[in-house]
Amino acid sequence: MEKSSISGRIWVLSDDKNRLIEDIDTDQIYHNALLHITEISQMGQYALGNLEGWKDFSKKARPGDIIVAGRNFGAGSSRQHAVGCFISLKIGLILAPSFGAIYFRNAVNSGFPVLRCHVLDDLVAKKALETGDEIKVNFRSGEGLNVTRNTQFKAEPMSAVQLDIYGADGLFNYGKRINKG
């Protein structure tokens, strides 16, 4: 069965002025002092542990939760741990207006869903998306619905290849599937 949508509770990574935090780099997502940890199952407890105001995120997050972040999420180095920590927590999706290029590619290759959504700044400023709201996002169409507030929004849909990699749970599994054909 193809996985083409998700529903979950959101975490809006915003500052004290209700603005999305921009340029969250991989060191804020997963501190470089912890790179010796190589088991994905151990990484989740450190997610966002170096981002001021969000250091306790891993204690509050639940499987299926969705992160809403500002522009250039995952900027910086190419560390895979910054994706692995969210996989460990079973985060369902990250929505941001843009991503660091390497972060985006690492997420896609890992089969971890990330979508660009250019209207997030306005939605957060207007309080049309707030932490705790339940949303539903269709990966194929990009259509989003804030179930809590009954408001719609649009994200960029996953490309066909991104959907295939996500459906296969990562690039390696996807490669195995296409090599069998």
N, C-alpha and C positions, 0 to 999 in steps of 0.2 A: 504494500500500500504506500502510495506517495505521500510524503509529508509536505503539505503546501501552505499551511497556515499555523498560527500559534495564538493562544490566548493566555494572558497572564497579568499579574500585578506589576505595575511599573515603579521604578526608582528613578526620579528625576535628579540628575547630578547638577544641582544648581548652587549658586552662592547665596549669601544672606540678602541679596537684593532681587532674588527670584530670576536670575539670569543663568542660562546654561553655562557651565564651566567649559571653557575652550582650551584646546591644546593640552589635554590630559595626556601626558607622555607615558611610555612603557615603564619608566621607573616609578611613577606614581601609581600605576596599575599593579605592578609587581616589583618590589625593590630589588636592586641588583645585588644586595648582600645575601639574597636568598636563592641565587642561581644554582647553588649546589644541590638544591632539591630537584630531583628529576622525575619523581613519581607524580603524575597528574593528580592522583587522589589526595596528595598532601598539599597541593598548591592553593586550593580554594580558601583556606583559612587566612591567606595573606592578600587576597584580592582587595585592591584599593587601599591597602594598608599604609601607603605613603601619600595619600591624597587628603589634605587637611579637610576636616569635617566629615570624612567618610571612612575613617580608620576602623570602625566597627561594622562596616557593611557585611562582611562575611558571617557575622553572628546573626544578622537580621534576615539575610537573603534566604529564599526558599526555592526549591527546584521549580523551574518554569517562569521565574520572575524575568522581567524585561528591563533593560537599562536604557534610559534616554539621556544622551550626552550632547555636549556642544561640538562645535567644529573641530576637525583635525584630531579626533579621538585616536589614541594609539600612536601619536607622533613619537619620533625618536628611534631607538635601536630596533633591531629585528628580533628581539627575544621572544621566543615561542611561549615562554612562561606567562606572558601577558594575555595570551589567548587561553592557555591551559588552565589558568586559575578560574576562569569563568566556566570552562567545561567541567572542572571539578565540582563547582557549585551547582551545575546543571542549570545555569542561566539559559533562558530560552531564546534571547535575541538581544542585540544591541542596535538601537536606532540612533543615528547622529546625522547632522547635515553633511559631514565629510569625515573621512578616516585617513590616518597616515597610510600611505600606499603599501608599505610592507606589512603593516598590521592587517589591513584589509585582505591582502593576499594570504597571509598566514591563517586568518580566520576561515576564509573560503577553503583553503587547502585542508584544513582540519575538519571541515564539515560543520563549522560553527556559524550560525546565521547572523549576518550583519547587513543592515539596509541603510541606505542614505535617505534622509527625509529632510527636505529643505525648508519645511514650514515649522520645524520644532521650536525655533526661537519665538515666533509669534504665538504658537499654541501655549508655550510655557508662560510668556509674558501676560497673556490674556487669562491665565489660569484654566485653560481648556485641557491641560494635561498636568496632573499633580501626582506626587508620590502617593501610592496606594490605590490609584485608579486601576480598573481592569480594562485592558484593551485587547483587541483582536486584530491581527495583521495577516493579510493574505500575501504570501511570498510571490505567487505567480502574477498577481495583478497590482500589487503594491497598495491595495485598498486597506485603510485602517479605520477602526471604529473604537472610540472611547465608549465602552459599554456603560461605564459609570455615569457619564454625562451626555450620552447619546449624541456625540459629535463625531463627524467623519474627518479623515485626513488622508493624504496620499503620500506614499513613499515610492522610491524607485523600486520596481519589481526586481527580483533576482533574474539574472540572465539564465538561459536554458542550461548552460554548462554549470553555473553556480547551483541551480536546482538539482542537477544530476549529481554533483559532488556532495551536496547536502543530503540528498536522498540515499546516497551510498555510505554515509557516515565518514566521508573524508576522501581525499585524492587517491590514496593508496588503494582503498576498496573500489573506488571508481575505476582505476586503472585495471584492477583485476577483472572487473565486470566486462570492460570493453575488450580486453585481451582474450576472453573466453569466446567472444563472438566470432 
